[in-house]
Amino acid sequence: MTEFTVIGAGPTGLTAAVELARRGGDVRIFDQKDGPSGLSRAVGITPQSIALLTPCGAGPAIEAEAVRFEGLTMHKGAEPILHLPLNFDDDSSIFGLPQDRTEAHLIAALKRYGVEVEYMRPLTNYHVKADHIELDFGQHIRAKTRYLIGADGVHSRVRATAGIHYVGRSLPGHWSIADVIAPDWPHRDRFCGFLLPHGQIAVVVPMASDRYRVVSSLPDALAALPVPLEPEKVIRESSFTIEVKRAEVFQKGSVFLAGDAAHAHSPVGGRGMNHGIADACDLAERLIEGTQKDYDAARRPLADEAIEVTERARKMLQSTGAAKSILLATIAAIHRSPAAQRAIVHQVLAG
Ligand SMILES: Cc1cc2nc3c(=O)[nH]c(=O)nc-3n(C[C@H](O)[C@H](O)[C@H](O)COP(=O)(O)OP(=O)(O)OC[C@H]3O[C@@H](n4cnc5c(N)ncnc54)[C@H](O)[C@@H]3O)c2cc1C
């Protein structure tokens, strides 16, 4: 019987497995995919995540490869209205790296501890017994574990099988996303946000040399930009919906939830993956030290706070009418005050 089993090899599950293995835990990790993901959902990675991933070696590798954003420019339409500085102290940096590359560094760290992700293993069901859990992967493939960690994303099978409800709502409408190669885009290290008419928004985020992520609340991210961005190549275009949801509880007996399986919110503020990494580190430490009974009480309030902060920010950025006038007046005041600029950077990057 394995001591710890992780379901899901996204950033949360990989971090949980790496941290358990690093601390001497006996761990297996399964994913339904047929191999590492080539998709990059999250881009922004915080210094807190890099610090958490430093003991296992992934943090320095991520930092070495990532783009370090040199600043953030907010526009009203095409007109720049606010430049926020970054990198003015230890708490004001943010890095950009496609999620698949962050995952690749975690997989490399996991291998150094002798653990391989077991792909093509979709968890279909499990049964909780007195002192262990029996896992069913279909096709007569079974395993036994003492503790089960559900890091299997928004549609978590671990959560559903435990009978834990995922409470909240799906926001109406589809957001669009485009990953492009654009050597002529002038803001190589700068995060650019655009406030568009009718409460719509768009952003351009550097991911790697000449590679950018464009996201918009409108259906066509590239067409939504009010300034020219001429892609040499469009790597992918897709759309996504936003879930604002939280699991009722993050643990039930020996079953634990972390990352998107436990909470989901809009990508505004870039917290999702970073929050999952923090959940995973916290849970791994508790499981090794035997303090896991406090995991839910420790992490659930932080998820509530992340949901509240990201929703407040999203609503503000998508405001219309009088609320938008207040937003623009606030931005103008921040633009005039370097102290307010530093405070807002700390607030956005905290957590
Ligand atoms: C467009 C977009 C942009 C984003 N930008 C950012 C950002 O800049 N910064 C940030 O921090 N966050 C961002 N996020 C959020 C971030 O992508 C997620 O929060 C993060 O991927 C969650 O990681 P996870 O490991 O918890 O779940 P996931 O990444 O969803 O991984 C879950 C894994 O579980 C596996 N799985 C599912 N069911 C089963 C099963 N039954 N059996 C076995 N395996 C299973 C899946 O194959 C998958 O590999 C963004 C999200 C989107 C959509």
The ligand as a MOL file (V3000), in Angstrom:
LIG
                    3D

  0  0  0     0  0            999 V3000
M  V30 BEGIN CTAB
M  V30 COUNTS 53 58 0 0 0
M  V30 BEGIN ATOM
M  V30 1 C -6.7850 31.4270 -19.4740 0
M  V30 2 C -6.2830 31.1520 -18.1050 0
M  V30 3 C -5.2000 31.8980 -17.6290 0
M  V30 4 C -4.7150 31.6610 -16.3520 0
M  V30 5 N -3.6710 32.4200 -15.8980 0
M  V30 6 C -3.1800 32.2100 -14.6610 0
M  V30 7 C -2.0230 32.9410 -14.1940 0
M  V30 8 O -1.4490 33.7830 -14.8900 0
M  V30 9 N -1.5560 32.6540 -12.9340 0
M  V30 10 C -2.1520 31.7050 -12.1480 0
M  V30 11 O -1.6860 31.5020 -11.0130 0
M  V30 12 N -3.2350 30.9800 -12.5730 0
M  V30 13 C -3.7600 31.1960 -13.8050 0
M  V30 14 N -4.8060 30.4470 -14.2670 0
M  V30 15 C -5.3730 29.3800 -13.4400 0
M  V30 16 C -4.5150 28.1210 -13.4980 0
M  V30 17 O -4.3440 27.6750 -14.8400 0
M  V30 18 C -5.1610 27.0070 -12.6680 0
M  V30 19 O -5.4970 27.5370 -11.4050 0
M  V30 20 C -4.1740 25.8340 -12.4850 0
M  V30 21 O -3.9580 25.1490 -13.6930 0
M  V30 22 C -4.7480 24.8310 -11.4700 0
M  V30 23 O -3.8340 23.7850 -11.3290 0
M  V30 24 P -4.3170 22.3960 -10.7500 0
M  V30 25 O -3.0830 21.5410 -10.7680 0
M  V30 26 O -5.0400 22.5950 -9.4750 0
M  V30 27 O -5.3880 21.8470 -11.8040 0
M  V30 28 P -5.2020 21.4940 -13.3420 0
M  V30 29 O -4.1000 22.2940 -13.9340 0
M  V30 30 O -6.5540 21.5730 -13.9490 0
M  V30 31 O -4.7010 19.9730 -13.3420 0
M  V30 32 C -5.5770 18.9080 -13.0150 0
M  V30 33 C -4.9760 17.6180 -13.5560 0
M  V30 34 O -5.7970 16.5400 -13.1090 0
M  V30 35 C -5.9510 15.6000 -14.1620 0
M  V30 36 N -7.1910 14.8520 -13.9170 0
M  V30 37 C -8.4620 15.3380 -13.9030 0
M  V30 38 N -9.3430 14.3580 -13.5890 0
M  V30 39 C -8.6010 13.2130 -13.4020 0
M  V30 40 C -8.9430 11.8640 -13.0580 0
M  V30 41 N -10.2140 11.4880 -12.8320 0
M  V30 42 N -7.9430 10.9610 -12.9520 0
M  V30 43 C -6.6310 11.3410 -13.1760 0
M  V30 44 N -6.2610 12.6040 -13.5030 0
M  V30 45 C -7.2350 13.5260 -13.5970 0
M  V30 46 C -5.9820 16.4590 -15.4170 0
M  V30 47 O -5.6120 15.7010 -16.5700 0
M  V30 48 C -4.9590 17.5520 -15.0740 0
M  V30 49 O -3.6630 17.2040 -15.5220 0
M  V30 50 C -5.3200 30.6580 -15.5340 0
M  V30 51 C -6.3860 29.9060 -16.0250 0
M  V30 52 C -6.8700 30.1510 -17.2950 0
M  V30 53 C -8.0280 29.3510 -17.8110 0
M  V30 END ATOM
M  V30 BEGIN BOND
M  V30 1 1 1 2
M  V30 2 1 2 3
M  V30 3 2 2 52
M  V30 4 2 3 4
M  V30 5 1 4 5
M  V30 6 1 4 50
M  V30 7 2 5 6
M  V30 8 1 6 7
M  V30 9 1 6 13
M  V30 10 2 7 8
M  V30 11 1 7 9
M  V30 12 1 9 10
M  V30 13 2 10 11
M  V30 14 1 10 12
M  V30 15 2 12 13
M  V30 16 1 13 14
M  V30 17 1 14 15
M  V30 18 1 14 50
M  V30 19 1 15 16
M  V30 20 1 16 17
M  V30 21 1 16 18
M  V30 22 1 18 19
M  V30 23 1 18 20
M  V30 24 1 20 21
M  V30 25 1 20 22
M  V30 26 1 22 23
M  V30 27 1 23 24
M  V30 28 2 24 25
M  V30 29 1 24 26
M  V30 30 1 24 27
M  V30 31 1 27 28
M  V30 32 2 28 29
M  V30 33 1 28 30
M  V30 34 1 28 31
M  V30 35 1 31 32
M  V30 36 1 32 33
M  V30 37 1 33 34
M  V30 38 1 33 48
M  V30 39 1 34 35
M  V30 40 1 35 36
M  V30 41 1 35 46
M  V30 42 1 36 37
M  V30 43 1 36 45
M  V30 44 2 37 38
M  V30 45 1 38 39
M  V30 46 1 39 40
M  V30 47 2 39 45
M  V30 48 1 40 41
M  V30 49 2 40 42
M  V30 50 1 42 43
M  V30 51 2 43 44
M  V30 52 1 44 45
M  V30 53 1 46 47
M  V30 54 1 46 48
M  V30 55 1 48 49
M  V30 56 2 50 51
M  V30 57 1 51 52
M  V30 58 1 52 53
M  V30 END BOND
M  V30 END CTAB
M  END
